[in-house]
Amino acid sequence: MGKINLRGVILGGLVAGLVFNVFDFLMYGVVLRAGMEAAMQAIGKTMEGSPIWLFVVLDFLFGIWTVWLYAMIRPRYGPGPRTAVIAGLFVWVGMGVLHAMSEAPMGIIPVRLWAIAVAVFLVVAPLAALAGARFYSEPA
């Protein structure tokens, strides 16, 4: 087992993070925008003035974490798309399913919105992992 290529993790992670950011913009800023605004209004908040920069940074950190996970499981499962998809599915469980399950009981965001986002993220997380994994290789 070799060492992890930290440069590859960061480069691939930034690519995966870009995929996550595009997903978040399209999902929460376009497709679910009206529903999210209504949910925020119901608790006396608005989406205006929210720290969007924080979500952008977090998506890039999630991308780096995704490619790091790919690098960690690569020696066991082998390099390539199958391993990237496995890493993406683990990320989907952690970032999508468990996150939704932890926030849904609070009732701030309707379950329908969570369900849509989690279902779409089932496709997005493996795609982000695939995109990031293309930029990762083991050090020579």
C-alpha positions as CSV (number, residue, x, y, z in Angstrom):
1,M,0.0,0.0,0.0
2,G,1.5,3.3,-1.1
3,K,1.1,6.7,0.3
4,I,-1.8,9.0,-0.6
5,N,-1.1,11.6,-3.3
6,L,-2.2,14.7,-1.3
7,R,-1.8,16.9,-4.4
8,G,-4.1,14.5,-6.4
9,V,-6.6,14.5,-3.5
10,I,-6.7,18.3,-3.5
11,L,-6.9,18.7,-7.3
12,G,-9.5,15.9,-7.7
13,G,-11.3,17.2,-4.6
14,L,-11.6,20.7,-6.1
15,V,-13.1,19.1,-9.3
16,A,-15.5,17.1,-7.2
17,G,-16.3,20.2,-5.2
18,L,-17.2,22.0,-8.4
19,V,-19.7,19.3,-9.2
20,F,-21.2,19.6,-5.7
21,N,-21.4,23.4,-6.1
22,V,-23.1,23.2,-9.5
23,F,-25.6,20.7,-8.0
24,D,-26.3,22.9,-5.0
25,F,-26.8,26.0,-7.2
26,L,-29.2,24.1,-9.5
27,M,-31.0,22.2,-6.8
28,Y,-31.4,24.8,-4.1
29,G,-31.1,28.0,-6.2
30,V,-33.3,27.0,-9.1
31,V,-35.3,23.8,-8.8
32,L,-36.2,23.9,-5.0
33,R,-35.8,27.7,-4.6
34,A,-39.5,28.5,-4.1
35,G,-40.0,25.6,-1.6
36,M,-36.8,26.6,0.3
37,E,-37.9,30.2,0.5
38,A,-41.3,29.2,1.8
39,A,-39.7,27.0,4.4
40,M,-37.4,29.8,5.5
41,Q,-40.3,32.3,5.7
42,A,-42.2,29.9,7.9
43,I,-39.5,30.2,10.5
44,G,-39.1,33.9,10.1
45,K,-35.9,33.8,8.0
46,T,-35.0,34.7,4.4
47,M,-32.5,33.2,2.0
48,E,-31.3,36.7,1.2
49,G,-28.1,37.6,2.9
50,S,-27.3,34.0,3.9
51,P,-23.6,33.1,3.9
52,I,-23.6,31.4,0.5
53,W,-19.8,31.6,0.5
54,L,-19.8,29.1,3.4
55,F,-21.8,26.6,1.4
56,V,-19.4,27.0,-1.5
57,V,-16.4,26.4,0.7
58,L,-18.1,23.4,2.3
59,D,-18.8,21.9,-1.1
60,F,-15.1,22.1,-2.0
61,L,-14.2,20.5,1.4
62,F,-16.8,17.8,0.7
63,G,-15.1,17.3,-2.7
64,I,-11.7,16.9,-1.1
65,W,-13.1,14.5,1.4
66,T,-14.8,12.5,-1.4
67,V,-11.5,12.1,-3.3
68,W,-9.6,11.3,-0.1
69,L,-12.1,8.5,0.5
70,Y,-11.6,7.2,-3.0
71,A,-7.8,7.3,-2.4
72,M,-8.3,5.4,0.9
73,I,-10.4,2.6,-0.6
74,R,-8.5,2.4,-3.9
75,P,-5.9,-0.1,-2.6
76,R,-8.7,-2.5,-1.6
77,Y,-11.0,-2.1,-4.5
78,G,-8.6,-1.1,-7.2
79,P,-8.3,2.1,-9.2
80,G,-11.1,3.1,-11.6
81,P,-14.7,4.1,-12.0
82,R,-16.2,1.3,-9.9
83,T,-14.2,2.4,-6.9
84,A,-15.1,6.0,-7.5
85,V,-18.8,5.1,-7.6
86,I,-18.4,3.2,-4.3
87,A,-16.8,6.2,-2.7
88,G,-19.6,8.4,-4.1
89,L,-22.2,6.1,-2.6
90,F,-20.6,6.3,0.8
91,V,-20.6,10.1,0.5
92,W,-24.3,10.0,-0.6
93,V,-25.1,8.0,2.6
94,G,-23.2,10.5,4.8
95,M,-24.0,13.8,3.2
96,G,-27.4,13.0,1.7
97,V,-29.3,10.3,3.7
98,L,-27.9,10.8,7.2
99,H,-27.9,14.6,6.9
100,A,-31.6,14.6,5.8
101,M,-32.5,12.1,8.5
102,S,-30.9,14.3,11.2
103,E,-32.6,17.5,10.1
104,A,-36.0,16.2,8.9
105,P,-37.4,15.6,12.4
106,M,-37.0,19.3,13.1
107,G,-39.7,20.0,10.5
108,I,-38.0,23.2,9.2
109,I,-37.7,21.9,5.6
110,P,-40.6,19.8,4.2
111,V,-39.8,16.1,3.8
112,R,-40.7,16.4,0.1
113,L,-37.8,18.8,-0.5
114,W,-35.4,16.6,1.4
115,A,-36.6,13.5,-0.5
116,I,-36.0,15.3,-3.9
117,A,-32.6,16.5,-2.9
118,V,-31.5,13.1,-1.5
119,A,-32.8,11.3,-4.6
120,V,-30.9,13.6,-7.0
121,F,-27.8,13.5,-4.8
122,L,-27.8,9.7,-5.3
123,V,-26.7,10.5,-8.9
124,V,-24.6,13.6,-8.1
125,A,-22.3,12.1,-5.4
126,P,-21.0,9.2,-7.6
127,L,-20.6,11.7,-10.5
128,A,-18.6,14.0,-8.4
129,A,-16.5,11.1,-7.2
130,L,-15.9,10.0,-10.8
131,A,-14.9,13.5,-11.8
132,G,-12.5,13.9,-8.9
133,A,-11.1,10.4,-9.3
134,R,-10.0,11.2,-12.8
135,F,-7.5,13.6,-11.4
136,Y,-6.1,11.3,-8.7
137,S,-3.3,8.8,-9.2
138,E,-0.9,7.1,-6.7
139,P,2.5,8.7,-6.4
140,A,5.2,7.0,-8.3
